[in-house]
Amino acid sequence: MKSISLPMLVLLIVASAGAQQFEPTKLAGRGNGVFFAVPFGAAREVAATAQDLATSRDRQWQFLTFAQIGAATADVQTTMYNFHHCPSCTEIGVSRYIVGRHPDMHKYVVSGVIEIAVEVVAAHYMRHHGPTEKWYWRPIWMLPQTISLYGHLHSSFRNISPIARCDPSGRNCF
């Protein structure tokens, strides 16, 4: 009897100690972390995007990202050149609603960083979290960055054309 009582005592203590670890009940209609799920998910995606960009894990996406940054930089440079050499010039694109008719460099930099960051994270999310086995989904991840790339390149070439048509005094630009 004594040989069985010691293992039984150990099992009783272990069972009662395990019974003391309980999970609190959840209130109806409330999940854990529902309020913070979207911001934390977005923060995780931004961190994964930055890590993939820094470590060169995805060459196609990285090439498209650098091309988009280059096109946006060319667009800003040609626009600012026109504004400095043509006082009567104004911003006529969709960006005039964001940066104004006569923007300066810091407005372009802030809006450009926000625009490119949102599009880069969206393309990264679409590339890695979409139904990649579907044939139609493979090129869709490129759409946000490709549309932006086209827009900035088109604006850059449109901005270059008045430079050739301005007189040296900066008047009669168009």
TAZI-V828224 format. One record per residue. PHI is phi in whole degrees, 0 to 359 (999 if undefined). OMEGA is omega in radians with two decimals (none if undefined). Layout:
BEGIN
PHI_OMEGA / PHI_OMEGA
END
This chain:
BEGIN
999_-3.13 / 291_-3.13 / 290_3.12 / 274_-3.05 / 292_3.13 / 294_3.07 / 296_3.11 / 293_3.10 / 296_3.10 / 297_3.11 / 297_3.11 / 295_-3.14 / 293_3.13 / 295_-3.13 / 294_-3.14 / 288_3.09 / 292_3.10 / 290_3.14 / 288_-3.11 / 280_3.10 / 271_-3.09 / 233_3.07 / 258_3.13 / 292_3.14 / 287_3.11 / 268_3.08 / 286_-3.11 / 295_3.07 / 83_3.14 / 235_3.08 / 255_3.11 / 286_3.03 / 75_-3.13 / 294_-3.11 / 294_-3.09 / 260_-3.06 / 295_-3.10 / 290_3.11 / 297_3.12 / 291_3.07 / 295_3.10 / 294_3.12 / 294_3.09 / 295_3.14 / 291_3.08 / 297_3.12 / 295_3.11 / 294_3.11 / 296_3.13 / 296_3.14 / 294_3.12 / 293_3.12 / 291_-3.11 / 285_-3.06 / 261_3.10 / 56_-3.13 / 284_-3.06 / 237_-3.02 / 293_-3.12 / 296_-3.13 / 295_3.14 / 294_3.10 / 298_3.13 / 296_3.12 / 295_3.14 / 292_3.07 / 295_3.11 / 294_3.11 / 296_3.11 / 295_3.13 / 293_3.11 / 294_3.10 / 294_3.10 / 296_3.11 / 297_3.14 / 294_-3.12 / 297_-3.13 / 290_3.10 / 294_-3.14 / 294_3.07 / 298_3.11 / 297_-3.12 / 294_3.13 / 283_-3.10 / 258_-3.12 / 223_-3.08 / 293_-3.13 / 273_-3.12 / 285_3.08 / 227_3.08 / 285_-3.09 / 244_-3.11 / 281_3.11 / 297_-3.11 / 293_3.13 / 296_3.09 / 286_-3.12 / 261_-3.05 / 258_3.13 / 96_-3.10 / 281_3.12 / 234_-3.08 / 282_3.00 / 251_-2.97 / 297_-3.06 / 293_3.08 / 293_3.09 / 294_-3.11 / 294_-3.12 / 296_-3.13 / 293_3.11 / 292_3.11 / 296_3.12 / 295_-3.13 / 299_-3.08 / 292_3.13 / 298_3.14 / 296_-3.11 / 290_3.12 / 293_3.12 / 293_3.11 / 296_3.12 / 294_3.11 / 296_3.13 / 296_-3.13 / 295_-3.12 / 289_-3.01 / 258_-3.07 / 239_3.13 / 271_3.08 / 284_-3.01 / 293_3.11 / 282_3.12 / 280_-3.08 / 293_-3.09 / 282_-3.08 / 278_-3.06 / 303_3.12 / 274_-3.05 / 292_-3.11 / 299_-3.12 / 279_-3.01 / 302_-3.10 / 302_-3.10 / 284_-3.13 / 293_3.11 / 296_3.10 / 294_3.11 / 300_3.11 / 298_-3.12 / 299_-3.14 / 289_3.10 / 294_3.11 / 298_3.12 / 294_3.12 / 297_3.13 / 292_3.07 / 292_3.11 / 288_-3.14 / 289_-3.08 / 298_3.09 / 291_-3.14 / 299_-3.13 / 286_-3.07 / 258_3.12 / 273_3.03 / 278_-3.05 / 301_-3.12 / 281_3.13 / 90_3.13 / 252_3.13 / 54_-3.09 / 284_-3.08 / 239_none
END
